[in-house]
Amino acid sequence: MKLGVNHKNGRPWSLTSWLNKVVPVPGQFSLEWDPKGRQLIIRRQGVEFWTSGVLKGDKFEFISDESKRMYNFTIVSNEDEEHLVYNDINQGGQSAWFLSFEGKLLTFDGSYIVETENCNGHSTDGGCKRWLPSCRSRDDMFDKRSGYFIQGPEPSFLDNNTKLTMNDCRVTCWNLCGCDAYTFLYDNQTGCKFWVKKGEFFQDLSGIIPALYVLIPKSSQNVEKDAKSDDGMLELMNSDTFTTVNELQNDRKQGNDLRIFSYKCIMSATNNFSLENKLGEGGFGLVYKGIFSKGQELAIKRLSRNSGQGMLEFKNELILISELQHMNLVQLLDSTKSKMLDWPTRFSIIEGIAQGLLYLHKYSRLRVIHRDLKASNILLDENMNPKISDFGMARIFQQNELEANTRRIVGTYGYMSPEYAMEGIFSIKSDVYSFGVLLLEIVSGRKSNNFYHTKHMDNLVGCAWELWKEDAMLDLMDPTLSDSFIKDQMFRCIHVGLLCVGDSAIDRPTMSDVIAMLANDSLTLPSPEKPIFSIARKAIEAHICEKESENYSTNGLSISNMVAR
């Protein structure tokens, strides 16, 4: 192969890259021989991107050491042409070079001749050319990360030019002051998406959100470095399970402003995890009340050795709670406090939970599917306002995503929708199903999984259906509500609950519909269908238990005298 100039017609001999790895049309990069400067040049859209350094003897300064041992370079110069010739010492003079769409020079077996990974505009190492905009620091860098910006997941603008490569996207974002991230627009990695002035970036650990190339300022890199060196903050463990906080500290790299406490601090706050401080127990493990030296109260989860959950769920919950601002307070439907929850209070709680789910599904910065909505995950503040908690199993959806599928089914018996329990399909309608079960629990004051009725079947949903058919819905009501309930409101709640637990996800209402049904007495409600899935739940649970890769949380409700904040 020749690299040089044909003096007869003035045309250069050069090597040109593809547009990208799947589109074999001329791309952005070219490799040329500069006779005057006696050097190889890689250009990006005609602008110098990398240079080899001057040829000295038969070697170049910025060609890799391995390539220096592999090739002999000679210059041929006469009146007709001037070009560089390279010969592979080990191949008897036969060789072939390949210029990638990223501007890297390789042999056809994939070995690097020139590595241009650091040619990002601010480095001159290895022959890279510098093109640093005034708004960028020398050590700013792009890093590939999955997540979302605090001001929303949608890009600020698009460039649908199919001739643009990822390198074009990077250069544009680098030169555009205020650009926070970029990625490709089309599946063949052409076109560009840009995020500009979107605020703080939060890493997503679910694996659902596609990765972006996020600008990491030098200042953030220094913070991360300092955080790593703070040995006093790198200890978080307990007797049941141990993990260093390297993984959690790495989340600071990923944009999550997580405050980390030492194990000594946690031990002091919980009185060495004493039983007197125990608030409850879930699928993750025990939950303890903690009090810091300045009087701040908090709930502390301690992972149990027997838990099916682990770091993924733990980190997932930390990120979502830090973003959605839910606090751990007291548990709903505590068996010793049911008399405190008269009908107006319970109806207010039902409406509050519905509003919270609507926020998660539609109005939050993220579109969140909770996947483990149940009584023990609803917390009350001092005014009995409900807050949804425990986001360890939650998943984030893109705004245009309707449903997802998983082979790892998580959640709690009695609250799982049929399509999720049997096929692993989950969506906002999965949460609607769980809400329906929870609504019936609030009305009846009884748990779905430990339900017994003298005349009807031994699960709450099936019993509610039978009583609705017989127009005997008052038999489902918690007897303690006899002095405070509003009959029409009570019946409407049971009706809405039955609509929510329908077998078909398509037929279930959205949370917007649920709120409208609960608030508007004049709104005519459709008739619910017989919930076959719930009636046959025991057989379903037997089927589910046969699976090997599942992870369930418990629905244990604890007794606590903790005062709401």
Residue pairs with C-beta under 8 A, 6 or more apart in sequence:
1 15
1 86
1 95
1 96
1 97
2 13
2 81
2 83
2 84
2 85
3 13
3 14
3 15
3 31
3 32
3 33
3 40
3 83
3 84
4 12
4 13
4 33
4 35
4 76
4 81
4 82
4 83
4 84
5 11
5 12
5 13
5 33
5 35
5 81
5 82
5 83
6 12
6 13
6 80
6 81
7 79
7 80
7 81
7 82
8 80
8 81
12 32
12 33
13 33
13 83
14 30
14 31
14 32
14 33
15 30
15 31
15 97
15 99
16 26
16 27
16 29
16 30
16 31
16 99
17 26
17 27
17 28
17 29
17 30
17 99
17 100
17 101
17 103
18 24
18 25
18 26
18 27
18 100
18 101
19 25
19 26
19 27
19 28
19 101
19 163
19 165
19 190
20 27
20 101
20 165
20 166
20 188
20 189
20 190
21 100
21 101
21 189
22 188
22 189
23 188
23 190
27 101
27 165
28 44
28 45
28 101
28 103
28 165
28 167
28 168
29 42
29 43
29 44
29 49
29 99
29 100
29 101
29 102
29 103
29 167
30 42
30 43
30 99
31 40
31 41
31 42
31 97
31 99
31 105
32 40
32 41
32 42
32 43
33 39
33 40
33 41
33 83
33 84
34 40
34 41
35 77
35 82
37 51
37 54
38 54
38 55
38 75
39 51
39 52
39 53
39 54
39 55
39 60
40 51
40 52
40 60
40 63
40 84
41 48
41 50
41 51
41 52
42 48
42 49
42 50
42 51
42 99
42 103
42 105
42 114
42 116
43 49
44 103
44 167
44 171
47 129
47 131
48 129
49 103
49 116
49 119
49 128
49 129
50 62
50 103
50 114
50 116
50 119
50 126
50 127
50 128
50 129
51 62
51 127
51 129
52 60
52 61
52 62
52 63
52 114
52 127
53 60
53 61
53 62
53 127
54 60
54 61
55 73
55 75
55 84
58 72
58 73
58 74
59 68
59 73
60 68
60 73
61 127
62 114
62 126
62 127
63 71
63 113
63 114
64 112
64 113
64 114
64 115
66 111
66 112
67 111
67 112
67 113
67 114
69 89
70 88
70 89
70 90
71 86
71 87
71 88
71 89
71 95
72 86
72 87
72 89
73 84
73 85
73 86
74 84
74 85
74 86
74 87
75 82
75 83
75 84
75 85
76 82
76 83
76 84
76 85
86 95
86 97
87 93
87 95
88 94
88 95
95 107
96 107
96 108
97 105
97 106
97 107
97 108
97 113
98 105
98 106
98 107
98 108
99 105
99 106
100 106
101 165
101 167
102 116
102 166
102 167
103 116
103 119
103 167
104 112
104 114
104 115
104 116
104 117
105 112
105 113
105 114
105 116
106 112
106 113
107 113
114 127
115 126
116 126
116 128
118 125
118 126
118 128
119 126
119 128
119 129
120 128
120 141
120 142
120 170
120 174
121 130
121 131
121 132
121 133
121 136
121 171
121 174
122 130
122 132
122 136
122 137
122 138
122 139
122 140
123 130
124 130
132 138
133 174
133 175
133 177
134 177
135 177
135 178
136 174
136 177
137 217
137 218
138 218
139 218
139 221
140 215
140 216
140 217
140 218
141 215
141 216
141 221
142 170
142 173
142 174
142 181
142 182
142 213
142 214
142 215
142 216
143 213
143 214
143 216
143 253
144 211
144 212
144 213
144 214
145 201
145 203
145 211
145 212
145 214
145 254
145 255
146 203
146 204
146 205
146 207
146 209
146 210
146 211
146 212
147 201
147 202
147 203
147 204
147 209
147 212
147 214
147 254
147 255
148 201
148 202
148 204
148 209
148 365
148 366
148 396
149 180
149 181
149 195
149 198
149 199
149 200
149 201
149 202
150 198
150 199
150 200
150 201
150 202
150 323
150 365
151 197
151 198
151 199
151 365
152 198
152 365
153 209
153 365
153 366
153 398
153 399
154 399
155 193
155 194
155 195
156 194
156 195
156 196
156 197
156 198
157 194
157 196
158 185
158 191
158 192
158 193
158 194
159 169
159 172
159 185
159 191
159 192
159 194
160 185
160 191
161 190
161 191
161 192
162 186
162 188
162 190
162 191
163 190
164 190
164 191
164 192
165 189
165 190
166 183
166 184
166 189
166 213
168 192
169 182
169 183
169 184
169 192
169 193
169 194
169 213
170 182
170 213
172 179
172 182
172 192
172 194
173 179
173 181
173 182
173 194
173 213
173 215
176 194
176 196
178 196
178 197
179 194
179 195
179 196
179 215
180 195
180 196
180 197
180 198
180 201
180 214
180 215
181 194
181 195
181 198
181 201
181 212
181 213
181 214
181 215
182 192
182 193
182 194
182 195
182 212
182 213
183 192
183 193
183 210
183 211
183 212
183 213
184 190
184 191
184 192
184 193
185 191
185 192
185 193
195 212
200 255
200 257
201 214
201 254
201 255
202 254
202 255
202 256
202 319
202 322
202 323
203 251
203 253
203 254
203 255
203 256
203 319
204 319
204 396
205 312
205 315
205 316
205 319
206 316
206 395
206 396
208 395
208 396
208 397
208 398
208 401
208 404
209 396
209 398
214 255
216 253
223 252
224 249
224 252
224 253
227 233
227 249
227 252
228 234
228 246
228 249
232 262
233 245
233 249
233 260
233 262
234 244
234 245
234 246
234 249
235 244
235 245
235 262
235 263
235 264
236 243
236 244
236 245
236 248
236 260
236 261
236 262
236 263
236 266
237 243
237 244
237 263
238 263
238 273
238 302
238 303
240 285
240 302
240 303
240 304
240 305
241 303
241 304
241 305
243 311
245 260
247 311
247 315
248 258
248 260
248 315
248 318
249 260
251 258
251 315
251 318
251 319
252 258
256 318
256 319
256 322
257 322
258 318
258 322
265 292
266 290
266 300
267 273
268 293
269 290
269 291
269 292
269 298
269 300
270 277
270 288
270 289
270 290
270 300
271 277
273 286
273 288
273 302
277 288
277 289
277 290
278 286
278 287
278 288
278 289
278 558
279 287
279 288
279 289
279 299
279 331
279 558
279 560
279 562
280 286
280 287
280 331
280 376
280 556
280 557
280 558
280 560
281 287
281 554
281 556
281 558
282 301
282 376
282 377
282 390
282 553
282 554
282 556
283 307
283 308
283 309
283 372
283 392
283 412
283 551
283 552
283 553
283 554
284 301
284 303
284 304
284 307
284 309
284 313
284 314
284 390
284 392
284 553
285 301
285 302
285 303
285 304
285 307
286 301
286 302
286 304
287 299
287 300
287 301
287 302
287 328
288 299
288 300
288 302
289 297
289 298
289 299
289 300
289 560
289 562
290 297
290 298
290 299
290 300
291 297
292 298
297 565
298 328
299 328
299 329
301 314
303 309
303 310
303 314
308 550
308 551
308 552
309 392
309 393
309 551
309 553
313 392
313 393
313 551
314 392
316 391
316 392
316 393
316 394
317 390
317 391
317 392
317 394
320 366
320 368
320 391
320 394
320 396
321 389
321 391
323 365
323 366
324 360
324 364
324 366
324 368
324 391
326 379
326 387
326 388
326 389
326 391
327 379
327 381
327 387
327 389
327 565
328 379
328 389
329 379
329 380
329 381
329 387
329 562
329 564
329 565
330 379
330 380
330 560
330 562
330 563
330 564
331 375
331 376
331 378
331 379
331 380
331 557
331 558
331 560
332 349
332 375
332 376
332 378
332 379
332 380
332 386
332 442
333 341
333 375
333 378
333 441
333 442
333 445
333 557
334 557
334 558
334 559
334 560
335 557
335 559
336 559
338 445
338 478
338 480
339 480
341 349
341 384
342 481
342 483
342 484
343 481
343 484
343 485
343 486
343 489
343 490
344 484
345 384
346 442
346 443
346 481
347 486
347 489
347 493
348 384
348 385
349 378
349 380
349 384
349 386
349 442
350 439
350 442
350 493
350 518
351 515
351 518
351 519
352 385
352 386
353 378
353 386
353 388
353 435
353 438
354 435
354 511
354 514
354 515
354 518
355 515
356 386
356 387
356 388
357 370
357 373
357 388
357 431
357 432
357 435
357 511
358 511
358 512
358 515
360 366
360 367
360 368
360 369
360 370
360 388
360 431
361 367
361 368
361 369
361 428
361 431
361 510
361 511
362 511
362 512
366 396
367 396
367 397
367 398
367 399
367 401
368 391
368 394
368 395
368 396
368 397
369 394
369 395
369 396
369 397
369 404
369 426
369 427
369 428
369 430
369 431
370 377
370 388
370 391
370 393
370 394
370 431
370 434
371 393
371 394
371 395
371 410
371 411
371 420
371 426
371 430
371 431
372 390
372 392
372 393
372 394
372 410
372 411
372 412
372 415
372 434
372 553
373 388
373 415
373 431
373 434
373 435
373 438
374 412
374 415
374 434
374 437
374 438
374 555
375 438
375 441
375 442
375 447
375 555
375 557
376 555
376 556
376 557
376 558
377 388
377 389
377 390
378 386
378 387
378 388
378 389
378 438
379 386
379 387
379 388
379 389
380 386
380 387
380 564
381 387
381 564
381 565
382 563
382 564
382 565
384 564
390 553
392 553
393 410
393 411
393 551
393 553
395 404
395 426
397 404
397 428
402 427
403 425
403 426
403 427
403 505
404 425
404 426
404 427
405 423
405 424
405 425
405 426
406 424
406 426
407 424
407 549
408 424
408 549
408 550
408 551
409 416
409 420
409 421
409 424
409 544
409 547
409 549
409 550
409 551
410 550
410 551
410 552
410 553
411 420
411 421
411 434
411 552
411 553
412 449
412 552
412 553
412 554
412 555
413 449
413 537
413 541
413 544
413 552
413 555
414 437
414 447
414 448
414 449
414 459
414 460
414 537
414 555
415 433
415 434
415 437
415 438
415 448
415 555
416 430
416 433
416 434
416 544
417 426
417 429
417 430
417 432
417 433
417 434
417 505
417 533
418 503
418 533
418 540
419 425
419 426
419 430
419 505
420 426
420 430
420 433
421 533
421 540
421 544
422 540
422 543
422 544
425 505
427 505
428 510
428 511
429 505
429 506
429 508
429 510
430 505
431 511
432 500
432 508
432 509
432 510
432 511
432 514
433 500
433 501
433 502
433 505
433 508
435 500
435 511
435 514
436 461
436 496
436 497
436 498
436 499
436 500
436 501
436 508
437 448
437 460
437 461
437 497
437 500
437 501
439 493
439 496
439 497
439 500
440 448
440 460
440 461
440 464
440 476
440 494
440 497
440 498
440 501
441 447
441 448
441 460
443 476
443 477
443 478
443 490
443 493
443 494
443 497
444 451
444 460
444 464
444 476
444 477
444 478
445 478
445 480
445 481
446 460
446 478
447 460
447 555
447 557
448 459
448 460
448 461
448 555
449 459
449 555
451 458
451 459
451 460
451 463
452 458
453 463
453 475
456 462
456 463
456 466
456 467
457 463
457 466
457 535
459 534
459 535
459 537
459 538
461 498
461 501
461 531
461 534
461 535
461 537
462 531
462 534
462 535
462 537
463 476
464 473
464 476
464 494
464 497
464 498
465 498
465 528
465 530
465 531
465 534
465 535
467 473
467 475
467 476
468 494
468 495
468 498
468 528
473 490
473 491
473 494
474 487
474 490
476 494
477 485
477 490
481 490
488 521
489 521
492 517
492 518
492 521
492 525
493 518
495 525
495 528
496 509
496 514
496 517
496 518
496 525
498 528
498 531
499 508
499 509
499 517
499 525
499 526
499 528
500 508
500 509
500 514
501 508
501 531
501 534
502 508
502 528
502 529
502 531
503 529
503 531
503 532
503 533
504 529
507 529
509 517
516 523
517 523
517 525
533 540
544 550
